[in-house]
Amino acid sequence: MATVILFHSAYGLRPLERDAAERLAAAGHQVVTPDLYDGRVAGSIGEAVALRDGIGWRTLFERAERAVADLPATAVLGGFSMGAAVAATLWAKRPKTAGLLFLHSIAELPANARTGVPLQLHLADPDPFEPAEEVAAWRAAAAETPIALEIFTYPGAGHIYTDPTLADHDAVAARLTWDRVERFLARLQDPARSFRAESCLQYVRSQQDVDRLLSCPYRWVARARRTSSERLIPSLRLTCGASPKCR
């Protein structure tokens, strides 16, 4: 079981977050959904922005810190859109987090991110709030960090496509997202799957080994640092998360 913190979007704490918490709780996880707006919610994107800006980022971050103060240092940090930015801000102060879930938004990566910490990102493609050039720059920056990054994009979906109350909603993309999130959280609890990604690279000696890594169902996204694998595929990103016995 993982402890998961999910921060709401600029709309406030609504059925989207509560339903997500129920789904993940049914999968055996403890889920916390802090209310950073003290019960207020927005009915439109304009109201959401006004509500967020009226409270102010500093106050939002302070409320978030208080909300998670008594939770385990290893708790997974996640959030929807604005909530991803809140999670990212807390990440720097909670470096022992077991993992990160960025839903519908990229967010700043802390300088103290530990090696191998898994981050799963879900984005609409294209996303009007996340311009392609900014996403590309973010991905390039992430590739220079030691995190284990996994990115999923959903063509044609709206910004917060997991929310069935919004015009953004895409049922197929939402279902895929939650399936992937559940597998992500399951990997965090399974030592055979959460084995350091880099450890398997030492066994890469041929193109066949690379193909095996790329087809492994326990894939992680990581930079290839081993010279042997870099000679085979310099841009290798997908690496197995299982132990050598899988060979």
NORNOR-V558318 format. One record per run of one state. SS is the DSSP state (H for helix, E for strand, C for the rest). FROM is the first residue (numbers start at 0). LEN is the number of residues. If there is no record, write none. Layout:
BEGIN
SS/FROM/LEN ; SS/FROM/LEN
END
This chain:
BEGIN
C/0/2 ; E/2/5 ; C/7/7 ; H/14/12 ; C/26/3 ; E/29/3 ; C/32/12 ; H/44/11 ; C/55/1 ; H/56/12 ; C/68/7 ; E/75/5 ; C/80/1 ; H/81/10 ; C/91/7 ; E/98/5 ; C/103/14 ; E/117/8 ; C/125/1 ; E/126/1 ; C/127/2 ; E/129/1 ; C/130/1 ; H/131/12 ; C/143/4 ; E/147/8 ; C/155/15 ; H/170/19 ; C/189/7 ; H/196/5 ; C/201/5 ; H/206/9 ; C/215/3 ; E/218/3 ; C/221/5 ; H/226/6 ; C/232/5 ; E/237/3 ; C/240/3 ; H/243/3 ; C/246/1
END
